[in-house]
């Protein structure tokens, strides 16, 4: 990247003290290298605008899907929720996200807070590779008419609204009926989302390079109610019965009330989300670190004697 065109969108969790401190550190370091700092107006209104973040030194853009249109990379300072918010800003342009974990688990982050200097160095030098993550296209229909359309990077969950009542869902895969579930809900997830809600509901962990879609029932009263892994080219349809209304949630950020008798179709979205990676650390190592898995005593492959 030439210096005259280097622009970085910073997305931060403004409610976290650690994230605000990291924002000041990263902004100062980027400004010292002549990098133009961009903030969405949503974030700009929530933070202390002093130093390199002062008015006139930062470009403020609308908080919409075009926020990252003219930047080289998006640096995210926060947890996975902040990364999901940043994905809403960057997916349309295909701008890669570089996450610094300032939350709890931080599965979507590339770096930990102690590596902020390395993050700035990688950004200034353009030293990263982009990794694409599958997303989902979600359509809500009634009587064949499209009522709503949205997308998800992690998962879409269709759940009951009333605590005391189940919902009735007929699951269909590629235009063929699979099973009817009386359940609390159904989660359809990407491999990226396999470590999020789908994992909590008993679904498998899927390595991100695997191309597939997960279908995970929630507390289903049925003999056949196991998590499913289907082709990324499949279309999963959830036909809601009349037991009661449901609520649809995409990545826990975009929600919609869905009436009984509606149909939800889930398929792969042609627009992925791109992540910037500095290292090609195996996903196995990330899984062990994030879940603190017990691997003491591991010997690995025995080395050959000289």
N, C-alpha and C positions, 0 to 999 in steps of 0.2 A: 504494500500500500504506500502511495506517496504521502508525504506529510500534509500536503494541502487538502487531501481528501479523507484524512483519518477522522472519523466521527464515531463516538461510542455512546450508546444509550445506556444509562444507568437506571436500574429498577431496584427499589429498596423496600424493605418492610419498615415503614416510618415509626411503627409502634415499639420497635425493639431498639434499646439503647445501643447494643453491640452493633447492630446494622447501621445505625446513624453514624456511629464512630468510624466504622469501616468505610462508609460513603465519603466522609471527609478525607480519610487517608487516601483512598483510591482517586478521588477527584483531584487532590493536590498533586499526586504523582503523575496522573495523566496530563494535567495542565502543564506541568513542568516539561513534559515531552512534546508540547505543542498539539496535543490531541484535543479536538473539539468535544465538549461534554454536552450531551443531550439529556433532558429530563421530560417525562410526560407531565402535563399540567396537574394531574392527580398527585404525583409525588412532589412536584415543586411546591404545592400548596401546604404540604405537611412537614417540610424540613426547614432547618435553619439556613437561610440564604446568606451565608457569609463566606469570606475567603474565595476559593475558586468556584463556589456555588452562588456567588453574588449575582444580582441582576446585571445583565450586560455581558457576563462571562459564560453564561449557560444558554443554550438554545432550548426553548420550551416548546413542545409540540402537543397537539391534542392527544388525549388518552384513548386512542382507538386502534383499530387493526393496522393503521398505516403509520404508527408511531416510529417504527424501525425501518421505514422505506429507504431512507438515505443515510443509514449508518452501516459500518462494517461489522460490528459485533455488539451484542447486548450483554452487559455484565450484570448479573443478578446477585443482590446481597440480601439473603434471607433464607427461609426454609423452602420446602417443596411447594407450599402454597404461593409463595412469591414467584417461584419459577413458573407455576401454572398461569399466574397473572401475566408474567412476561411473555409467555407463549402466545397469549391473546394479542399482544402487541407485535409479535415478530413472525407469526406463521405466514401471513399473506405475502410478506416480502422475501421469506426464506432466509432471513438474517439469523445466523447461529447464536445460541444462548450459551453463555459461560457462567455457570452457577458457582457461587461461593457459599458454602453451607454455614448459615448463621441461625439455623433452626434446631430441630431435634435429630431425626434420623438423616434427612438430607440425601435421599437416594438419587435425586436428580442433579445433585451438585457435582462439579468437577473437582473443586478444591475446598480445603478447610481454611478457617480464618487465619491460621498462622502462616499461610502461604500467600498472603496478599501481595507481597513484593514480587513473587514469582508470577502472579496473575498479571500484574501491570507489565512486567517484562515481556511476557508472552504476547500480550495485546499490542504493545508498542512495536514489537518485532514481527507481528503477524504470524507468530509461530503456533499455529493450531491446525487441526484437521477437523472437518465437519462430519458429523455422524447423523444420519437420518433416523427418525423414530416415527413409526406408523401412527396415524390418527384415525378416528372413527367419524363417519358421517351418519347423523341420526335424523330420521324423518318421522314425524307424527302425522297419522292420517285418520280420517273418519269418513266412512262411506266412499272411500277412494279419493277423497279430497285432501290435499296437503294442508295441514293446519300450522305446522311449525317445523323448522329445520335448524339444527345446530351441529356442533362437533365436539369431540373430546380427545384429549391426549392420553389420559389414564383410563377412564371408564365412563360409561353411562349406567346409572342405577335407576331402575323403575321399582318403586316401593309403595307399600300401603300407606294411606294417609291416617286411617283410624287405627289406634293402638289395638282395639279389641277385635278387629276384623282382618281376615286375610284378603288377598286379591287372587283372582282366578286368571291364570295365564296359560294360553296354548302356545307352545314354542314350535316354531317352524324354521327349518333350515333348507335353503335353496328350493323354496316353493313346495316343500313336502312337510307334513305335520310330523313332529317328533314325540311330544308328550304334553299332557296338561298337568299343570302344577297348581295346587292350592298352596300359597306361599306368602312370605312376608315381602318378597320381591325377587328380582333377577338383576344380576350385574353382568354387563358385557364389557370386556376389558381388552386392552392392547397388551403386548409383552411388557411395555413400560409400566402399565398399570397393574401388572401381575403381583407386584410387591406392595400394592396399596390396598384398596377396599377388597378386591378379589382375594387377596391373600388372607385378610382377616376373616373372610367368609369361607375359608377352606379350599380355595383354589390353588393350583400349582404355581410355582415360580417358573417363569419362562425367560430364558436368556434373550437379551434384546435383539440379537442378530437373527433370532427365529421369527419368521413371518407367519403369524397366526392370530386368531381371535379367540378369547375365552368367553364361555357362557357359564356363569356360576349362580345356582339357585340359592335363595336365602330362606332357610328354615322351611323347606318344601315338604308338604305332606304327600309323598308319592313314593312308590317302590323304586322307580327309576328317577333319581334326583341327584346325580353326581355331576361335578364340574366337567365341562366339555371343552375340547380344544378343536376348533374347526379351521378350515382353510381361510386364508386372507381374502380369497375371491368369493367366499360365501356371503350370502345375505341371511342374517338372522332376523326373524320377525317375531314379535311378541304381541299376540292378540289378547286384549284384556276382556275378561268376562264382565258381567254386570254386578259382581259382588260389592263393588264400591270403587270410588275414585282412587287414583294413584298419583304419586308425584314423581316426575322425571328430573334427575339431577345429572348434569354433565360436568365431570371433574369437581363436583361439589361447589361449583361457581355459578352455573346457569341452571335455573330450576323452572319447572313448568307443571301446573296441575293438568292431569290427564284423566278424562272421563272414561267410565266404563264403556266398552264397545269400541274403544280406539285401537289402533294398530301402530306399533312402533317398529320401524325397519332400521337395522343397523348394518352398515357395510364399511369397508375400508374407504377412507377419504383419500383422494389423489394427492392432497397437499400434506406432506409430512411436516413435523417440527424438526429443526436442525439444532444439534448441540455441538459446541466447540469442545474438542478434546485436545489436551496438551500431551497426555501420555496414553498409551494403549494398555492400561492395566486390565487384567482379566476380570470379567464380571464376577467370577468366583471370589476373587479377593475383595471386591466391593461388598459382596453378599456377606462374607465372613466378618468384615469390619463393621458394617452397618448393623448386623444382627448379633454381633459379639458371639459368633458361633464357636463352640469348643473344638479346637484343633490342636491342643497341646499334645505333644508326642508324635506329631506328623514327621515322617522321615522322608517322604517323597520317593522319587526314583533313586535307587542305589547307584552311586557313581562307580564307574569301573576302576579297578585298581590300576595304577600306572604300570 
